[in-house]
Amino acid sequence: MDFKQKFENGKTPVCTIWEYSSVKLTNPFYFKEIEKLIDQLEKHKNELIGLKTQTPDFEYLLEVVLFLGDESPGLHFSQRTIKFMNDIGGTIDCDIYNEK
């Protein structure tokens, strides 16, 4: 988990970013990793909703970054993941990079 406070690097940043991520994976089936993330975050769901309620400009983003290797990775979002992101007012973003 990585955390940077607003103005930590001077006056340039205009936001605070919290990041929770896995190590870089090549050619995985992402479903299992996403479910592990939801397992960790779901127990804090009420706190996340409360923070969003107190600060409406606060944004939650589930960002999946795919690094293509020799195989095509599987990308699947379960109903549970979609419901969780919807419940906390979050969005899902996917980026795909070809490493070759």
C-alpha positions as CSV (number, residue, x, y, z in Angstrom):
1,M,0.0,0.0,0.0
2,D,1.3,3.4,-0.9
3,F,0.2,6.7,0.5
4,K,1.1,10.3,-0.4
5,Q,-0.2,13.4,1.4
6,K,-1.4,16.4,-0.4
7,F,1.6,18.8,-1.0
8,E,4.1,16.1,0.1
9,N,6.2,16.8,-3.0
10,G,5.7,20.6,-2.9
11,K,2.7,22.5,-4.1
12,T,2.3,20.6,-7.4
13,P,-0.1,17.8,-6.3
14,V,-3.7,18.8,-6.0
15,C,-4.9,15.6,-4.3
16,T,-4.0,12.8,-1.9
17,I,-3.7,9.3,-3.4
18,W,-3.9,6.0,-1.6
19,E,-2.9,3.0,-3.6
20,Y,-3.4,-0.7,-2.8
21,S,-2.0,-3.1,-5.4
22,S,-0.6,-6.5,-6.1
23,V,2.9,-7.1,-7.5
24,K,3.2,-7.0,-11.2
25,L,1.7,-10.1,-12.7
26,T,2.3,-11.5,-16.2
27,N,-0.5,-13.5,-18.0
28,P,-2.6,-14.1,-15.0
29,F,-6.3,-14.7,-14.7
30,Y,-7.1,-11.4,-13.0
31,F,-10.3,-12.5,-11.4
32,K,-8.6,-14.2,-8.5
33,E,-6.4,-11.1,-7.7
34,I,-9.4,-8.8,-7.9
35,E,-11.4,-11.0,-5.6
36,K,-8.5,-10.9,-3.1
37,L,-8.5,-7.1,-3.2
38,I,-12.3,-7.0,-2.6
39,D,-11.8,-9.5,0.3
40,Q,-9.4,-6.9,1.9
41,L,-11.5,-3.8,1.2
42,E,-15.0,-5.2,1.9
43,K,-14.5,-5.2,5.6
44,H,-14.0,-1.4,5.4
45,K,-17.0,-0.8,3.1
46,N,-18.9,1.3,5.6
47,E,-15.9,3.5,6.3
48,L,-15.3,4.0,2.6
49,I,-19.0,4.9,2.1
50,G,-18.8,7.3,5.1
51,L,-15.7,9.0,3.7
52,K,-17.4,9.4,0.3
53,T,-20.5,10.9,2.0
54,Q,-18.4,13.4,4.0
55,T,-16.3,14.3,1.0
56,P,-18.3,14.0,-2.2
57,D,-15.4,14.9,-4.4
58,F,-13.5,11.8,-3.1
59,E,-13.1,9.2,-5.8
60,Y,-12.6,5.5,-5.7
61,L,-11.1,3.8,-8.7
62,L,-10.4,0.1,-9.3
63,E,-7.7,0.3,-11.9
64,V,-6.6,-2.9,-13.7
65,V,-3.5,-2.6,-15.7
66,L,-2.8,-5.5,-18.1
67,F,0.7,-6.2,-19.3
68,L,0.5,-8.6,-22.2
69,G,3.1,-11.3,-22.4
70,D,2.9,-14.5,-24.5
71,E,-0.7,-15.3,-23.5
72,S,-3.9,-13.2,-23.5
73,P,-4.9,-12.6,-19.8
74,G,-8.4,-13.2,-18.7
75,L,-10.3,-10.1,-17.4
76,H,-13.5,-10.8,-15.6
77,F,-15.4,-8.8,-12.9
78,S,-17.7,-10.8,-10.7
79,Q,-21.1,-9.5,-9.6
80,R,-19.6,-9.1,-6.1
81,T,-16.8,-6.8,-7.4
82,I,-19.3,-4.7,-9.5
83,K,-21.7,-4.4,-6.6
84,F,-18.9,-3.4,-4.2
85,M,-17.6,-0.7,-6.5
86,N,-21.2,0.5,-7.1
87,D,-21.9,0.5,-3.3
88,I,-18.9,2.8,-2.6
89,G,-19.6,5.0,-5.6
90,G,-16.4,3.8,-7.4
91,T,-15.5,3.2,-11.0
92,I,-13.5,0.6,-12.9
93,D,-10.7,1.5,-15.3
94,C,-8.7,-1.0,-17.4
95,D,-5.4,-0.2,-19.2
96,I,-3.6,-2.6,-21.5
97,Y,0.0,-2.5,-22.4
98,N,1.9,-4.8,-24.9
99,E,5.3,-5.5,-23.4
100,K,6.8,-6.7,-26.7
